[in-house]
Amino acid sequence: MQPDMLQLHGAETPERVAEVKARYGLPVMKALPLSEAADLERIKPFIGISDRFLFDAKPPKGSELPGGNGVAFDWRILVGLDGGVDYMLSGGLNAANIGDALRLADPPGIDISSGVESAPGVKDPALIEQFFRAVRTARNTRAA
């Protein structure tokens, strides 16, 4: 299998992201944790280096995981984000809230993890189906 993009979830600097990108010759998606509008300033040093961003919620205090914690952030902070910034929305997405997330943030892409798990790390086919049903409903509602 040949990956088409690398996703970085650590404390990588822009220089490190550029090194990874050059070493593997692949586009890079840099995950950035958000909780408030001021956090969006963190993307500036990565503009022109990271090919896409993954906006995730800041993990709760004491969490061992950088993502997949089932925590959402206020998606309204993404309204007015420069349209040239390619990103995926992540963080606490599930079938119950994806409609609001799509309506408020209108993200170019979405990333889901814990929102379709029946237990930590266990993906549930029924929850996956519910999630995609909710995405289709939200898209159809917006298109109408």
Buried (B, 14 or more C-beta within 10 A) or exposed (E): EEEEEBBBBEEBEBEBBBEBBEEEEBBBBBBBBBEEBEBBEEBEEBEEBBBBBBBBBBBEEEEEEBBBBBBBBEBEBBEEBEEEBEBBBBBBBBBEBBBBBBEBBEBEEBBBBBBBBEEEEEEEEEBBEBBBEBBEBBEEEEEE
